Amino acid sequence: NVMQNLLIKEQFLGAIAFAGDLSMGQPVEHSPRVAMLAVYFVDALGLKNSYRVNAARVGLMRWAGCTANARDFSEILGDDIRGRSELLAGRNPFTGMNLESNSLSGYMPELVNAHCEAMAHIAIRAGISLSDSHDGANNLLPSISDLFENWDGSGYPRGKKGVEIDLIAQIIAVVSDLEIYTRQYGLSQALMLIEKKGGKTYDTS
C-alpha cells in the first residue's frame, strides 16, 4: 500500500528528528520547524514539488548522523550535547577551557564525514533516499553529503564551493541557522547574523 508506506516513512522521520534534536541540544520542535521553513523557502524560489518533499525530509533528517561522531565530540568538548548546542548558536563551545572554536577545524572533516555517511546509510536503509514524487524526483544523497559545505569553500567535508553545493543543502543550512538564531537572539539579530554570513556560509543572492 503506497499510502501506508508513505505514512511509515514520515513517522520514521519524525522519530529521527526527535532523537536528533535532543542529541544536538535543541528543543524537539527544531527539526520540524526547519522542515517547514525549508518548504516555504522552496515555494518562494518557485521550485518544483519534488524539492518541497526532499527539503522537508532533509530538514527532519539533518541530525540523524549525530550519534556517529558523538563519542569524538565528547572527547573534544567534554559534554558533546552542550558543546554542539553552543556551536549551533554561534558561540564558543570551549568556554572555560582556554580554547577557541577554531581549535575544532582540524577535526571537522572527519567528524562531518562520519555524520553524513551515517545519515546517508539511515536514509538508504529506511528506503527514503529518493523522493516519492513523480516530477523529476531528486536523490537525497547529494543533499545529505553537502549539508555542512559553505558557499566560500570553507565547509566540510570536501570544501565544495558556490553552485557546486547541492541546492537543498544550501536551503537547509540557511533555515536551520535562522530557526536557531531567532530562538536564541530574536528575529532582528538573527537576520543580521544571517546577512553577515552571506557570501561566506550562504549564497548572497
N, C-alpha and C positions, 0 to 999 in steps of 0.2 A: 504494500500500500504506500503510494508516494507521499500522501499527506502525513501518514503515521511516521514514515522515515524522516520527513522534514521536522516534525514535532520533536522527535527523539534527538535530532541533531541540535535543535535550538535549546532544548533542555540541557543537553550536554554542555553547550557553550555557556549557558547561564551558570552552571556549576563550576566550570573552568574559570569564568570571570570572578565569581565569588571567592574561590580559593586564591586566585592570583592577586586580587586586590588586598586580601588580608596579608599575603606574603610580602607585598610591597609596602605595607604600612599605610594603605589607603582605605577609605571607607568603602563598604561593599557596593555602593552605588556609583563608584568612579567609572568602571568599565562600561556599564550600561549607559551612562551619560556620554562617554566618549563615542560609543557606537551611534547614539542618537545625533550628536553633533556632527559626526562624520557623514551621516546620511544627509543632514541639512547642507553640509559643505558640497557634497556631490551634486545635490539638486541645484545649488547656487551656481555651480560650474557648468550645469547643463549636460552632465554626463549620462550615459545610458543606464538602464536599470541594473545591469549586472554589477556595475560599480557600487550601487547602493547596497546590494546584497553582500558583496565582498568587503566593502568598507565596514559595514556593521559587524561582520564576522571577525575581521581582523581586529577591530576595536575591542571586541569581547575577549579575544584570544591573546592580546598583546603580552600579558604577563604569564601566559601558560608555561613558558620555559624557565620561569624564575627559580624553580627547585634545582635545575641543573647546575646553577652556579652559587646556590645558597651557602654551601659549605665554604667555598672560596671567599665569598663576600664576608662571611662571618669571621674568617681568619684575618682578613684585611681590616675590616671595620669594627670588629668586636661584636656588635649587635647588627646583624645583616638587615633586619627589618627596619630598625630605626635609621641605619645608615642609608639604605636605599630610599627611604621616605625623605630624608634630608636632600639627597641627590636630586630627586624628582622635583623638589620645591626650589631648587637652585641654590641650596645652602651647602656649606662645607660639612661633609659627613665626618670629618676628623676633629670636630670641636673637642677641645681638652686633650688632644693627642699631639699637639705641636706639629701637625702636618697640614698641607693644603690639598684641595680637591685634585690638583694636577698630579698628586702622588699616585693617583689611580691609573694614569694614562698608559703606563707600561703593561698593566694587567687587562685593560679593557678589550683589546681584540679577542683574546682567548675567552674572556667571560661572556662577551656578547655573542661570539660564535657558538658557544655552548648553549646559550639561551635560545638562539634562533634555530639551531639544529633540533633541540628538544621540542620546540614549538612546532616545527615542520613535521616532526615524527608524530606528534599528537594529532595534527591535522590529517595526516595520511591515514593513520590507524583508525581515526574516527570517521573516515570517508567524507571529509569536508574540505579536501584540498582543492576542489573545484566548486564554483558556484552552481546552484541548481537552476539558474535562469537559462533562457534559451535565446538570448540576443547577443551572442558573442561573448560567452562567459570567460572570465579571466582566471587563470590559475592563481591560487592564493600564495603559492610558494615564493615567487619573486617579491611579493609584498612583505611576507614574513622575513625574508633574508635581508631586506633593506630598511627595516624599521628603525635602526639606530644609525643610519648614514646621515650625514649633514650636507647641505647644499654646497658648502665651500670645500668639500672633500675631507673634512677633519673628523668625520664619523667613523663608525665601526660596523662590521669587522673588516671591510675591504677598502674603505676610503673612497667609495663612489662619489661622483660629483655631478651637480646640476641635473640635467634631464636624464642622466644615466640612472637616477634613483626612481624606483617604481612610484607611480603617482599616488596610489592608495597609501603606500608607506609614508609619503610626504604629508598627505591629509591627516593621517592618524597622529603623526608627530606634532602637528600644529594644534589639533583639537585636544589631544591629551594634555599638552602643556597648558593650553587655555583653561581647561577644566581645573587643573591643579592650581595654577596661579590665581584664578578667580576665587577659588575656595580659600586659598591661603592669604591673599593680599587684597581682594576686591577687584572688580572688573576694570576700573580705570588703570590701576597699577599693572594688572595682568596684560592689558593691551599695550602698555608701554614696554613691558618686558618682551612681549612677542615682537613688537616693532624693532626693538633693539637687536633682536636675534635675526632679523631679516637680512638675507644675503650671506649669513653665516650658517645658521641651522636650517632656515627655511628659504624658499624661493620668494624673492621680493615682490614678484608680480601677483 
